[in-house]
Amino acid sequence: MGTAIVGLILLCVVIAIIKSMIKDKKNGKSIQCGGDCKYCGGHCNHKDE
């Protein structure tokens, strides 16, 4: 029973992380681009605002 509870909690955390990543992607944020253009190779198409 305890294993199932821990598994459900872990599943909820993973789902929350994925939803957050999708939301960030839709808002123009990317997990690959930190916004620091000094170290950017030009592949992320970060535009200054």
C-alpha positions, 0 to 999 in steps of 0.5 A: 500500500505504501508503495502505491501511495509513494508512486502516486505522489511521484506521478503527480510531481512528474505531471506538475513538472511537465505541465510547468515546462509546457506552460513555459514553452508556450510563454516563450521560455525555454529550458535550453536558453537561460537568456545569457547571450554571452554564452549563447551559440546562437541556436536559441533565437533569444530576442532582447525585449 
